[in-house]
């Protein structure tokens, strides 16, 4: 099995701040474009992963960017939010299907921010319970997903893709979709 690295990444207070911002921006982000991801409900925040990068929000950036820089050094990060209400989750999926075609994408990850930690996240079919504020990093070609939320509360997380070759990303993708990426120098 491919490895998952876990970090105590955010404090409960930091999680609360980020959750408040995500919830306040949900409708705005949904208006930026259609939900293009078929593995979630029809009108998901997740499906707008390409529309908006949460690192563009100063408060979120000040919490997350320095910690990612400590792990990766300078990098380009795509960062989006997931809100799964009752009956919602995300099918198992990969962020890249052929790592040879996207060699700068070195890691994918998620940060659990709010909800029942027992809903968990599946990696390669194995359930891992979540922990508040924990960052789980994994290879971008690893299957992962979240089962349907059977609680009456929301499950909120952030997802990231980390690229360590800025030139490759800048020329291939960033120029076409600058709102999707954030450069941590």
C-alpha positions in Angstrom: 0.0 0.0 0.0 1.2 3.5 -0.8 2.0 5.6 2.3 -0.1 8.3 3.9 1.7 10.9 6.0 -0.3 12.6 8.8 0.5 15.9 10.5 -1.1 17.7 13.4 -1.5 20.8 11.2 -4.1 23.2 12.6 -5.4 24.1 16.0 -9.1 23.9 16.9 -9.3 27.7 16.8 -7.7 27.8 13.3 -10.1 25.1 12.1 -13.0 27.2 13.4 -11.8 30.3 11.6 -11.4 28.5 8.3 -14.8 26.8 8.6 -16.5 30.1 9.2 -14.9 31.5 6.0 -15.7 28.4 3.9 -19.4 28.6 5.0 -19.6 32.3 4.4 -18.2 31.9 0.8 -20.0 28.7 -0.3 -22.7 30.4 -2.3 -20.2 32.9 -3.9 -17.9 30.1 -5.0 -20.8 28.1 -6.4 -21.7 31.1 -8.6 -18.2 31.1 -10.2 -18.9 28.1 -12.4 -20.6 24.7 -12.7 -20.0 21.7 -10.6 -17.8 19.6 -12.9 -17.0 16.7 -10.6 -19.4 13.6 -11.1 -18.4 11.9 -7.8 -20.3 14.2 -5.5 -23.8 15.5 -5.2 -25.0 17.7 -8.1 -24.3 21.1 -6.6 -21.2 20.5 -4.6 -18.5 23.0 -3.4 -16.0 20.2 -4.3 -17.1 20.3 -7.9 -15.9 23.9 -8.1 -12.3 22.9 -7.2 -11.1 24.6 -10.4 -12.8 28.0 -9.7 -11.3 29.3 -6.6 -8.2 28.8 -4.4 -8.8 29.3 -0.6 -5.2 30.3 -0.2 -6.1 33.6 -1.8 -8.0 34.5 1.4 -5.4 36.3 3.6 -6.5 34.7 6.9 -6.5 31.1 5.5 -3.2 31.8 3.7 -1.6 33.0 7.0 -2.6 29.7 8.7 -1.8 27.2 5.9 0.9 28.5 3.6 3.7 28.8 6.2 3.1 25.2 7.3 3.0 23.9 3.8 6.2 25.7 3.0 7.8 24.1 6.0 7.0 20.7 4.6 7.6 21.3 0.9 9.6 24.5 0.5 8.5 26.8 -2.3 5.6 25.2 -4.1 2.4 25.8 -6.1 -0.8 24.7 -4.3 -4.3 24.2 -5.4 -6.6 24.4 -2.4 -10.4 23.9 -2.3 -13.1 23.1 0.2 -15.5 20.2 0.7 -18.8 20.4 2.5 -20.7 17.1 2.8 -24.1 17.4 4.4 -26.4 14.5 5.2 -26.3 11.8 2.5 -23.3 13.4 0.7 -19.8 12.2 0.2 -17.3 11.7 -2.6 -16.6 8.6 -4.6 -13.2 7.1 -4.6 -11.0 8.9 -7.0 -7.4 9.9 -7.9 -6.1 13.4 -8.5 -3.8 12.2 -11.3 -4.0 9.0 -13.2 -0.5 9.0 -14.7 2.2 10.6 -12.5 4.6 10.5 -15.5 2.4 13.1 -17.3 2.4 15.4 -14.3 5.7 15.0 -12.5 5.5 18.3 -10.6 2.4 17.1 -8.7 4.2 15.5 -5.7 1.3 15.2 -3.2 -2.4 15.4 -2.6 -3.9 15.9 0.8 -6.8 16.8 2.9 -7.3 18.7 6.2 -10.2 17.6 8.3 -11.9 20.8 9.8 -15.3 19.9 11.2 -17.8 17.1 11.7 -17.9 13.6 12.9 -14.4 12.2 12.6 -15.8 8.6 12.5 -17.2 9.2 9.0 -13.6 8.9 8.0 -11.7 8.9 4.7 -11.0 5.8 2.6 -7.5 5.4 1.1 -7.2 2.4 -1.3 -10.4 1.0 0.3 -9.1 1.2 3.9 -11.0 3.5 6.3 -9.1 6.0 8.4 -10.9 8.0 11.0 -10.3 11.7 10.8 -8.8 13.9 13.5 -9.6 17.6 13.8 -6.9 19.8 12.2 -5.0 16.8 10.8 -3.4 17.0 7.4 -3.2 13.7 5.5 -0.7 13.7 2.6 -0.8 10.9 0.0 0.5 10.2 -3.5 -1.7 11.9 -6.1 -2.4 8.6 -7.8 -3.8 7.0 -4.6 -7.5 6.1 -4.6 -9.4 8.0 -1.8 -12.9 9.0 -1.0 -15.4 9.9 1.8 -18.5 7.8 2.5 -21.9 9.4 2.6 -22.4 11.5 5.7 -25.1 9.8 7.7 -25.1 12.4 10.4 -27.3 15.5 10.6 -24.2 17.7 10.8 -21.8 18.8 8.1 -18.4 17.3 7.4 -16.0 20.0 6.2 -12.5 19.6 4.9 -10.0 21.2 2.6 -8.2 19.4 -0.2 -4.8 20.3 -1.7 -2.6 19.4 -4.6 1.1 20.3 -4.2 3.4 21.0 -7.2 7.1 21.5 -6.6 8.1 22.4 -10.1 6.8 26.0 -10.5 8.0 26.3 -14.1 6.1 23.2 -15.3 2.9 24.4 -13.6 3.3 28.0 -14.6 3.6 27.2 -18.3 1.2 24.3 -18.6 -1.7 25.3 -16.4 -1.3 28.4 -14.3 -1.4 30.8 -17.3 -4.8 29.3 -18.4 -6.3 29.1 -14.9 -4.5 31.5 -12.4 -7.5 31.4 -10.0 -6.8 27.7 -9.4 -3.3 27.9 -8.0 -1.3 29.8 -5.4 2.4 30.1 -5.4 4.0 29.8 -1.9 7.5 31.4 -2.2 
